[in-house]
Amino acid sequence: MKKSLFFLLILFVAFSCKPKQNFVYMSNNNFEQEVSQARYEGLRIQEGDVLEVIITGMDDLAVKPFNKTTIQQTGEDGVGGGTMRLGNNEYQVTSEGDIPFPVLGKIYCKGMTKQQLKSDLESRLKQYLIDPIVTIRLINFNISILGDVASPGQKSSSTERLNIFQALALAGDMKASANRTKVRLIRYSEESGKDITYPLDLSEASIVNSPYYYLQQNDILYIEPDKNAQIAANTTNPNRALFLQIMGVVLGLVTFVIALAK
């Protein structure tokens, strides 16, 4: 009888002190194989994006009409209904999906990658210039990170090639209480015209091969807290989950001592 109680006590303590699973990023599957398959396909230009477009060529005087100085652009051409100030060679993608370009007129670019827009502009400019070179940079790359991270909120990045882990670094990383197996990416779909939620598991090495590994403009990441954190958040005592776990161990020890004393 005593041996049975002792065995049950050992099992109870073991399960009560069970460590958190999936605490390490990409801890499952073949990491090296998955990383070798990761691909970056580039950002897709969206409404409201601010693009810096610089035209250069062999003749500085000839390219001058295609580069603009600082102008003011109203919300009618952009988004949000407000007035914004654009810098030299900066263009905001309008609600119609185009940019008002000097000499060439309106250039539709919504849904294009930067490389596709670059090729399109260079092709058009060859009617006026010899060997034109187009350089494009996204000025306002923003994402939002919410949930169980150190510093939630909207984040701006100086680089456009931003993956999930780099984004989490901008938010100070996940907290220890975050559930790394339940991360949600919310991304606007041009095809459906609405936001779509994609579930992600950051404990799997295959995450780097996901089409959602690299983030797009205005993506939202939501980090779900684990069950203990959710229980604690729904009680007046934030340490209730830990308290109950400790009390369970103490109760088991008391039961064991009483059984030995008999």
C-alpha positions as CSV (number, residue, x, y, z in Angstrom):
1,M,0.0,0.0,0.0
2,K,2.8,2.4,0.9
3,K,4.7,1.6,-2.2
4,S,1.6,2.3,-4.3
5,L,1.0,5.6,-2.7
6,F,4.7,6.5,-3.1
7,F,4.5,5.6,-6.8
8,L,1.4,7.7,-7.3
9,L,3.0,10.6,-5.5
10,I,6.1,10.4,-7.8
11,L,3.8,10.5,-10.9
12,F,1.8,13.5,-9.4
13,V,4.9,15.5,-8.7
14,A,6.4,14.7,-12.1
15,F,3.3,15.9,-14.0
16,S,2.9,18.9,-11.7
17,C,6.5,20.0,-12.5
18,K,6.3,19.2,-16.1
19,P,8.4,21.8,-18.1
20,K,6.8,23.9,-20.7
21,Q,6.9,22.3,-24.2
22,N,7.9,24.0,-27.4
23,F,9.8,26.7,-25.6
24,V,12.5,26.8,-28.2
25,Y,12.0,28.3,-31.6
26,M,12.3,25.8,-34.5
27,S,13.0,22.9,-32.2
28,N,11.2,20.3,-34.3
29,N,12.1,18.7,-37.6
30,N,15.2,19.0,-39.8
31,F,16.3,22.7,-39.4
32,E,19.1,22.6,-42.0
33,Q,17.0,21.1,-44.7
34,E,14.1,23.5,-44.1
35,V,16.3,26.6,-44.1
36,S,17.9,25.6,-47.4
37,Q,14.4,25.8,-49.0
38,A,13.5,29.3,-47.6
39,R,12.7,31.8,-50.4
40,Y,12.1,35.5,-50.4
41,E,9.8,36.7,-53.2
42,G,9.8,40.4,-52.4
43,L,7.1,42.8,-51.1
44,R,4.0,43.5,-53.0
45,I,3.2,47.2,-53.4
46,Q,0.0,48.3,-51.7
47,E,-2.3,51.3,-51.5
48,G,-0.7,53.9,-49.2
49,D,2.9,52.8,-49.7
50,V,5.4,55.6,-50.0
51,L,8.0,54.8,-52.7
52,E,11.2,56.6,-53.3
53,V,11.9,56.4,-57.1
54,I,15.2,57.8,-58.4
55,I,16.0,57.9,-62.1
56,T,19.7,58.1,-63.2
57,G,21.4,57.8,-66.6
58,M,24.3,58.8,-68.7
59,D,23.0,62.3,-69.2
60,D,22.2,64.1,-65.9
61,L,20.4,66.9,-67.7
62,A,18.2,64.4,-69.6
63,V,17.0,62.6,-66.5
64,K,16.2,65.7,-64.5
65,P,12.5,66.0,-65.7
66,F,11.9,62.5,-64.4
67,N,13.0,63.3,-60.8
68,K,10.8,65.6,-58.8
69,T,11.4,68.0,-55.9
70,T,9.4,68.1,-52.7
71,I,5.7,68.5,-53.2
72,Q,2.6,68.3,-51.1
73,Q,0.1,65.5,-51.7
74,T,-3.4,65.4,-50.3
75,G,-5.3,62.4,-49.0
76,E,-7.5,62.4,-52.1
77,D,-4.6,60.9,-53.9
78,G,-3.4,58.8,-51.0
79,V,-5.2,57.2,-48.1
80,G,-6.6,58.4,-44.8
81,G,-8.1,61.6,-46.1
82,G,-5.3,63.7,-44.6
83,T,-2.5,65.8,-46.0
84,M,1.0,64.5,-46.0
85,R,4.4,65.8,-47.0
86,L,6.4,63.8,-49.4
87,G,10.1,64.2,-49.8
88,N,12.2,64.4,-53.0
89,N,11.4,61.6,-55.4
90,E,8.8,60.2,-53.1
91,Y,5.4,59.0,-54.3
92,Q,2.4,57.6,-52.4
93,V,0.4,54.8,-54.1
94,T,-3.1,56.1,-54.5
95,S,-6.4,54.4,-53.8
96,E,-6.5,53.5,-57.5
97,G,-3.2,51.7,-57.2
98,D,-1.0,54.1,-59.2
99,I,1.6,56.8,-58.6
100,P,1.6,60.2,-60.5
101,F,5.0,60.1,-62.3
102,P,6.6,63.1,-64.0
103,V,6.3,63.1,-67.8
104,L,5.0,59.4,-67.9
105,G,1.8,60.2,-66.1
106,K,0.0,57.7,-63.8
107,I,1.8,54.4,-63.4
108,Y,-0.2,51.5,-62.0
109,C,1.9,49.5,-59.5
110,K,-0.4,48.0,-56.9
111,G,0.3,44.3,-56.5
112,M,3.7,44.6,-58.2
113,T,7.0,43.8,-56.6
114,K,9.7,46.5,-56.7
115,Q,11.6,44.6,-59.4
116,Q,8.5,44.5,-61.6
117,L,7.9,48.2,-61.2
118,K,11.5,48.9,-61.9
119,S,11.4,46.9,-65.1
120,D,8.2,48.6,-66.2
121,L,9.6,52.1,-65.6
122,E,12.9,51.4,-67.3
123,S,11.0,50.1,-70.3
124,R,8.9,53.3,-70.5
125,L,11.9,55.6,-70.0
126,K,13.8,54.0,-72.9
127,Q,11.6,56.1,-75.2
128,Y,13.3,59.2,-73.7
129,L,16.6,58.1,-72.2
130,I,19.6,56.0,-73.1
131,D,20.1,53.1,-70.6
132,P,18.0,54.6,-67.8
133,I,18.5,53.1,-64.3
134,V,15.6,53.1,-61.8
135,T,16.1,52.7,-58.1
136,I,13.1,52.1,-55.9
137,R,12.9,52.0,-52.1
138,L,9.9,51.6,-49.8
139,I,9.9,54.4,-47.2
140,N,7.1,53.4,-44.8
141,F,7.4,49.6,-44.2
142,N,5.2,49.0,-41.1
143,I,3.9,45.9,-39.3
144,S,1.9,45.4,-36.0
145,I,2.9,42.9,-33.3
146,L,0.3,42.2,-30.6
147,G,-0.2,39.8,-27.8
148,D,2.4,38.2,-25.5
149,V,5.5,40.1,-26.5
150,A,7.7,42.5,-24.5
151,S,6.8,45.6,-26.5
152,P,3.6,45.3,-28.6
153,G,2.5,47.9,-31.1
154,Q,3.2,49.1,-34.6
155,K,6.8,48.7,-35.7
156,S,8.7,50.3,-38.6
157,S,11.6,48.5,-40.3
158,S,14.5,50.0,-42.1
159,T,14.8,46.8,-44.2
160,E,12.0,45.4,-46.4
161,R,13.2,41.8,-46.2
162,L,11.8,41.2,-42.8
163,N,11.1,37.7,-41.5
164,I,9.0,36.7,-38.5
165,F,11.9,36.4,-36.1
166,Q,13.3,39.7,-37.1
167,A,9.9,41.2,-36.5
168,L,9.7,39.6,-33.0
169,A,13.1,41.1,-32.3
170,L,11.6,44.6,-33.0
171,A,9.0,43.8,-30.3
172,G,11.6,42.6,-27.8
173,D,10.8,38.9,-28.4
174,M,8.1,36.7,-27.0
175,K,7.6,36.5,-23.3
176,A,8.3,33.2,-21.6
177,S,4.5,32.7,-21.2
178,A,3.9,33.0,-25.0
179,N,2.6,30.0,-26.9
180,R,5.1,29.5,-29.7
181,T,2.9,26.9,-31.4
182,K,-0.1,29.4,-31.7
183,V,1.0,32.5,-33.6
184,R,-1.5,34.1,-36.0
185,L,-0.6,36.2,-39.0
186,I,-3.3,38.6,-40.3
187,R,-2.8,39.7,-43.9
188,Y,-5.0,41.6,-46.3
189,S,-5.8,39.6,-49.4
190,E,-6.3,41.6,-52.6
191,E,-8.1,38.6,-54.1
192,S,-10.8,38.3,-51.4
193,G,-10.8,42.0,-50.4
194,K,-10.6,41.2,-46.7
195,D,-8.1,40.2,-44.0
196,I,-7.2,36.5,-43.7
197,T,-5.7,34.8,-40.6
198,Y,-3.0,32.2,-41.0
199,P,-2.0,30.0,-38.1
200,L,1.8,29.5,-37.6
201,D,3.8,27.2,-35.4
202,L,7.2,28.8,-34.6
203,S,8.4,25.6,-32.8
204,E,8.6,23.9,-36.2
205,A,11.7,24.3,-38.4
206,S,9.5,24.2,-41.4
207,I,8.3,27.7,-40.6
208,V,11.2,29.1,-42.7
209,N,9.7,27.4,-45.7
210,S,6.3,28.9,-45.2
211,P,5.0,31.5,-47.7
212,Y,4.3,33.6,-44.6
213,Y,7.8,33.5,-43.2
214,Y,8.7,36.9,-44.7
215,L,6.3,39.6,-43.8
216,Q,4.5,42.0,-46.1
217,Q,3.5,45.7,-45.6
218,N,0.8,46.2,-42.9
219,D,0.9,42.5,-41.7
220,I,-0.3,41.9,-38.1
221,L,1.3,39.2,-35.9
222,Y,-0.7,38.1,-32.8
223,I,1.1,36.0,-30.2
224,E,-1.2,33.9,-28.1
225,P,-0.3,33.4,-24.4
226,D,-0.1,29.9,-23.0
227,K,-2.9,28.4,-20.9
228,N,-1.3,29.3,-17.6
229,A,-1.0,32.9,-18.7
230,Q,-4.6,33.0,-19.8
231,I,-5.8,31.5,-16.5
232,A,-3.7,34.0,-14.6
233,A,-5.1,36.9,-16.7
234,N,-8.7,35.9,-15.9
235,T,-8.2,35.9,-12.1
236,T,-7.6,38.6,-9.5
237,N,-4.5,36.8,-8.4
238,P,-1.9,36.7,-11.2
239,N,0.0,33.9,-9.5
240,R,-3.1,31.6,-9.0
241,A,-2.0,29.0,-11.5
242,L,1.4,28.7,-9.9
243,F,-0.2,28.7,-6.4
244,L,-2.5,25.8,-7.4
245,Q,0.4,23.8,-8.8
246,I,2.4,24.3,-5.6
247,M,-0.6,23.4,-3.4
248,G,-1.1,20.2,-5.4
249,V,2.5,19.2,-4.7
250,V,2.2,20.1,-1.0
251,L,-1.0,18.1,-0.7
252,G,0.7,15.1,-2.3
253,L,3.6,15.3,0.2
254,V,1.2,15.6,3.1
255,T,-0.7,12.5,1.9
256,F,2.5,10.6,1.5
257,V,3.7,11.5,5.1
258,I,0.4,10.5,6.6
259,A,0.5,7.2,4.7
260,L,4.0,6.5,6.1
261,A,3.0,7.3,9.6
262,K,0.3,4.7,9.6
